[in-house]
Amino acid sequence: MTEEELRRQLVELKIEHDDLDAAIRALASQPVHDTLQLQRLKRKKLALKDAIARIHDRLTPDIIA
């Protein structure tokens, strides 16, 4: 992947992560909520966070101190 493609994917993943965060907050704020669904959303959010970190690491050059 080119750097531009990685940056585009990074933006898309961040948007999806933010959307999931909003969905989790909305679901958790309900008095009666589906705990299993909430766990699935949190797990997916964590996977997105990991994917974002991997792409960010690929875009950030290693600096030898």
C-alpha positions as CSV (number, residue, x, y, z in Angstrom):
1,M,0.0,0.0,0.0
2,T,1.1,3.5,-0.7
3,E,1.4,6.1,2.0
4,E,-1.6,7.9,0.6
5,E,-3.7,4.7,0.8
6,L,-2.6,4.1,4.3
7,R,-3.5,7.6,5.3
8,R,-7.0,7.2,3.7
9,Q,-7.5,3.9,5.5
10,L,-6.4,5.5,8.7
11,V,-9.0,8.2,8.4
12,E,-11.7,5.7,7.6
13,L,-10.8,3.5,10.6
14,K,-10.8,6.5,12.9
15,I,-14.3,7.5,11.7
16,E,-15.5,4.0,12.2
17,H,-13.9,3.9,15.7
18,D,-15.7,7.2,16.6
19,D,-19.0,5.9,15.3
20,L,-18.6,2.7,17.4
21,D,-17.8,4.8,20.5
22,A,-21.0,6.8,20.0
23,A,-23.0,3.6,19.5
24,I,-21.5,2.1,22.7
25,R,-22.3,5.2,24.7
26,A,-25.8,5.3,23.4
27,L,-26.4,1.6,24.1
28,A,-24.8,1.8,27.6
29,S,-27.0,4.8,28.6
30,Q,-30.2,2.8,28.1
31,P,-31.7,1.5,31.3
32,V,-32.0,-2.0,29.8
33,H,-29.4,-2.9,27.3
34,D,-28.1,-5.9,25.5
35,T,-24.9,-6.8,27.4
36,L,-23.8,-9.2,24.7
37,Q,-24.2,-6.6,22.0
38,L,-22.3,-4.1,24.1
39,Q,-19.4,-6.5,24.5
40,R,-19.3,-7.2,20.8
41,L,-19.2,-3.5,20.0
42,K,-16.4,-2.9,22.5
43,R,-14.4,-5.8,21.1
44,K,-14.8,-4.4,17.6
45,K,-13.8,-1.0,18.8
46,L,-10.6,-2.5,20.4
47,A,-9.8,-4.3,17.1
48,L,-10.2,-1.0,15.2
49,K,-7.9,0.7,17.8
50,D,-5.3,-2.0,17.2
51,A,-5.6,-1.6,13.4
52,I,-5.2,2.2,13.7
53,A,-2.1,1.7,15.8
54,R,-0.6,-0.7,13.2
55,I,-1.2,1.8,10.4
56,H,0.2,4.7,12.5
57,D,3.3,2.7,13.2
58,R,3.8,2.0,9.5
59,L,3.5,5.7,8.7
60,T,5.8,6.8,11.5
61,P,9.5,6.3,10.7
62,D,11.6,4.6,13.2
63,I,13.9,7.1,15.0
64,I,17.1,5.6,16.4
65,A,18.1,7.5,19.5
